[in-house]
């Protein structure tokens, strides 16, 4: 993997079931998502969900360098810029899918 200095690549790890649900759903707007969050009485902004997701992954054992990679950030450290390699990408995908299964099940219900 080659990491560039700007955000040009996002790696999304999503289960096949969630992709199928999204593909079958109607088109959703940004304001529609905000309204649905408000109707569920969650006092959270959409941009906070990204932070929550990163914290959730970190609390469940995913390295912060991998979280940065998943969210399209390139850390300033020399290690992350030049030496960070995802040797077992399938293992990382499996681990993230296992960790996020509970979040996805609540989204699908």
N, C-alpha and C positions, 0 to 999 in steps of 0.2 A: 504494500500500500504506500502511496505517495501522498503526503499531506502538504497542502499549499498554504500560503499565508492568509488567504481570505476564505470565506465560507462559499464553497462551490459544490459541496457534496454533503448530503445528509444521508445517514444510514437509518432506516426505519425498520424496527423489528416488530412485526405485527403477526398475530396468528391468522391462519387461513380462514378460520371461522369468522373472525371480525372483518376480514376483507370481504367475505361473502355477504355478511350483513350490510356492510357499507355499499357494496355494489347493487344490492336489491332495494336500498332505501331511496326515498325521494331526495331531490337536491335540497341542501340545507345552506342557509346563509349565515354569515357571522352574527347578525342580529338575532336570527332564529336560535342559534346556540346560546347566546346570552339570555334570551327570554326563557329557554328551557332550564337553564341553571337557576334563574330567578324564581321560576315556578316551583322548582324543587326545594326552594328556600335555602339555597347554599349561598352564603355571603362570600363569594370569591370572584375575582376577575379572571378572565381567560389567560392572561399572561402569567398569572400565579400558578396555573396548572403545570406549566413547564418546570417551574421551580419545585413544585410538589413532586412531580414525576422524578426529577433528578434526586431529590432527597430520599424518595421511596427506594430507588435503585441503590443508592449509597448505603442506606440502612439495611439493605438485604445483601450486601457483600460485593456489589459491582465496584470496581476501581474507579476513582474519580476521573482518571485519564480516559477510560472507556466511555464514561458518561459524557465527557466533553466531546469525544469523537461522535457519539450518537446524536448529540445536539448541535453538531456542526461548528464547534469551537476548536480552535487550535491554541493550546496553551503556549505561553511564552518560554517555558523551560526548554533547555537544550535537549533534555532527555525526551520529552514528548515530541518535539519537532523533528528529531533525527533518529531516535532509537526505538521509539514505541512501535511495536509490531503486534498485530493481532494474529498470532500463530494459529490459534484454533478458533477461527471465525464461527464454525458450526457449533462449537462448544459455548461460545459467547451468546449466540442466537438462542440455543437451547436454555441456557441459564436465565436470560432475560425473559423468554417466553414463560418459563416456569414461575418466575417471580411475579410477572404481571398477569398471570392467569386469574387471580382474585379480582383485580381491578376490571379486567375484561368481562368477567362473568357478571359483575354488577352493572356494567354498561349494557350488556345484552339482555338483562332482565327488565 
